Amino acid sequence: MKVAISSYDGKTDSRFSPRFGRCDYFVFIDSESRDWEAKRNPAADVRGGAGPRVVQFLSEHGVDATITGRYGPNAFTALEAAGIQAFEAGDGTPEQLIEKFQAGELTQVHAATGPERH
């Protein structure tokens, strides 16, 4: 399963970013092989609609699930439409979060977890 984790700097050993649509990077991790790569978030600096744009980006990269701190209504609607699972985390590094994901310790969300922001 390919998991995208929001990140400040694209490193697996530094704290993840709690922002989804406007994080600086996403760390893509294959949950089975543990191969990973970081990609700059193309929607980090857009004026509006960052959440849906990020979901399109993640979908184009074959992402099955995401881990972040908060999902706005537009982002969550787009994730749901794309069939991408959404998980919420409070703290940790991408390395720690993929461990928690595999252990079933992260909460899967089924609705937006925060208000829309611009």
C-alpha positions as CSV (number, residue, x, y, z in Angstrom):
1,M,0.0,0.0,0.0
2,K,1.3,3.4,-0.9
3,V,0.9,6.0,1.9
4,A,1.5,9.7,1.7
5,I,2.5,11.5,4.9
6,S,2.4,15.3,5.1
7,S,5.9,16.7,5.9
8,Y,7.8,20.0,6.5
9,D,11.0,18.9,4.8
10,G,10.5,15.5,3.1
11,K,12.6,13.6,5.6
12,T,11.5,10.4,7.3
13,D,13.2,11.1,10.6
14,S,11.8,14.6,11.3
15,R,8.4,15.6,12.6
16,F,5.5,15.4,10.2
17,S,3.4,18.4,9.2
18,P,-0.1,18.5,10.6
19,R,-1.2,20.5,7.5
20,F,-2.6,18.5,4.6
21,G,-3.3,20.8,1.7
22,R,-0.6,23.3,2.4
23,C,2.3,21.1,3.8
24,D,5.6,21.7,2.0
25,Y,6.3,18.0,1.1
26,F,4.7,14.6,1.1
27,V,6.7,11.6,2.0
28,F,5.5,8.6,-0.1
29,I,6.1,5.3,1.7
30,D,5.4,1.8,0.4
31,S,4.1,0.1,3.6
32,E,5.4,-3.3,2.6
33,S,8.9,-2.6,1.0
34,R,9.5,0.6,3.1
35,D,10.8,2.3,0.0
36,W,10.2,6.0,0.2
37,E,10.5,9.2,-1.7
38,A,9.7,12.8,-1.0
39,K,7.9,15.1,-3.4
40,R,7.2,18.8,-3.0
41,N,3.6,19.7,-2.6
42,P,2.5,21.5,-5.8
43,A,-0.5,23.1,-4.0
44,A,1.5,24.5,-1.0
45,D,1.3,28.0,-2.2
46,V,-1.9,28.2,-4.3
47,R,-4.5,30.8,-3.5
48,G,-7.5,28.5,-3.0
49,G,-8.5,24.9,-3.5
50,A,-5.3,23.4,-2.1
51,G,-7.0,20.3,-0.7
52,P,-8.6,19.1,-3.9
53,R,-5.4,19.9,-5.9
54,V,-3.3,17.8,-3.4
55,V,-5.7,14.9,-3.7
56,Q,-5.4,15.0,-7.5
57,F,-1.6,15.0,-7.1
58,L,-1.7,12.1,-4.7
59,S,-4.1,10.2,-6.9
60,E,-1.7,10.7,-9.9
61,H,1.0,9.1,-7.8
62,G,-1.0,6.0,-6.9
63,V,-1.5,6.8,-3.2
64,D,-3.9,4.5,-1.3
65,A,-3.9,6.3,2.1
66,T,-2.8,9.6,3.7
67,I,-1.7,10.5,7.2
68,T,-1.9,14.1,8.4
69,G,-3.1,16.1,11.3
70,R,-6.3,17.7,9.9
71,Y,-8.5,17.3,6.8
72,G,-10.7,20.2,5.7
73,P,-14.2,19.6,4.1
74,N,-13.1,20.1,0.5
75,A,-10.0,17.9,0.9
76,F,-11.9,15.1,2.6
77,T,-14.6,15.2,-0.1
78,A,-11.9,14.9,-2.8
79,L,-10.2,12.1,-0.9
80,E,-13.5,10.2,-0.6
81,A,-14.2,10.6,-4.3
82,A,-10.7,9.4,-5.2
83,G,-11.0,6.3,-2.9
84,I,-8.0,7.4,-0.8
85,Q,-8.2,6.4,2.9
86,A,-7.6,9.2,5.4
87,F,-5.8,8.7,8.7
88,E,-5.2,11.2,11.5
89,A,-2.1,11.6,13.7
90,G,-1.1,13.9,16.5
91,D,2.7,13.8,16.4
92,G,5.6,11.7,15.2
93,T,7.9,11.3,12.2
94,P,7.0,9.6,9.0
95,E,9.0,6.5,10.2
96,Q,7.0,6.4,13.4
97,L,3.7,7.0,11.7
98,I,4.1,4.2,9.1
99,E,4.9,1.9,12.1
100,K,1.7,3.0,13.8
101,F,-0.3,2.7,10.5
102,Q,0.8,-0.9,10.1
103,A,0.1,-1.7,13.7
104,G,-3.5,-0.3,13.3
105,E,-2.8,2.4,15.9
106,L,-3.9,5.4,13.8
107,T,-7.5,6.6,13.6
108,Q,-9.1,6.4,10.1
109,V,-11.4,9.4,9.6
110,H,-14.7,9.3,7.8
111,A,-15.4,13.0,7.6
112,A,-13.6,16.3,7.6
113,T,-11.7,16.9,10.9
114,G,-11.5,20.7,10.7
115,P,-13.0,23.8,9.2
116,E,-12.3,25.0,5.7
117,R,-9.4,27.4,5.6
118,H,-8.2,29.8,3.0
